[in-house]
Amino acid sequence: MPGPDDLAALAAERAAADREYNEALTRLARLDPEQAHIVELRYFGGLTIEETAEEIGSSPATVKRQWAMARAWLKRALEP
């Protein structure tokens, strides 16, 4: 069972990862606000492709394409 020091280290690690992700998403929003919005709806909101398309007034195919590009961009941005 993890001790208090282990839990504190894990919490600090998670907080750092959250900050990195938030900073990357903010940079993406400056470059492509629509892609960042799609990430927010899909990742944080839990919407499906179809629900996201309806929410932003776009086609599911466009959302799929934008979602794939945003995920690829974020992956590169978060690599060490």
N, C-alpha and C positions, 0 to 999 in steps of 0.2 A: 504494500500500500504506500502511495507517495506521501512523503512528509511535507510539512509546511514550506520548507525551502524549495522542494521540488515544485510544488503548486505555484509558489511565487515566481519561480523561473519560467514555468509554463505560461503563466498569465502575462509576464513581461514579453515573452516571445510572441505570444498571440497579439498583444497590443502593438508591437513593432510591425508584425505582418499586416495588421489592419491599417496602420498608418501608411505603409507602403502601397497597399491596394488602393486606399483612398486618394493618395497623391497621384497614382497612375490613372485612376478614373478621372480625376480633375484635369490632368493633362489631356486625356482623351476628349473630355468635354470641350476643351479649348480648340482642339483640332477638328472634332466632328461631334457636335452636340447631339445629333440624332442617334449615332451609335452609342454614346454614353447613356442616353435615355433608354435605349433598348436594353442595355446591360442592367440598368436599374430596374426596369420592369420585369425582365426575365430572371435575373439573379436574386434581387432583393424582394421583388413583388411576387415571384413564383408564377408569373403568367406563362402560358403556352405561346408557341409561335403565333397561332391563330388569334389568341386574345391580345397579344402585343400588336399584331397587325391592325386589329380593330381599334385598339386604343390610340394608335398613332395615325390611323387613316391611310394605311399602306397595304400592299399585298403580302401574303405570307411568304412568297418567294423573295421579295425584297427584304423582309425581316430576317429570313434565314441567311441571306447573303451578308447583310449588315452585322448580324449576330456572329457569324463566322469570322468576319474581318475584325470585329471588336475583340473577340476572344483571342485571335492571333496577335493583335496589337498589344493587348494586355499581357499575354504570355511573354512576349519579347521585352516589354517594359519591366516586367517583374523578375526577369532572369538576372542572376548575379553577374 
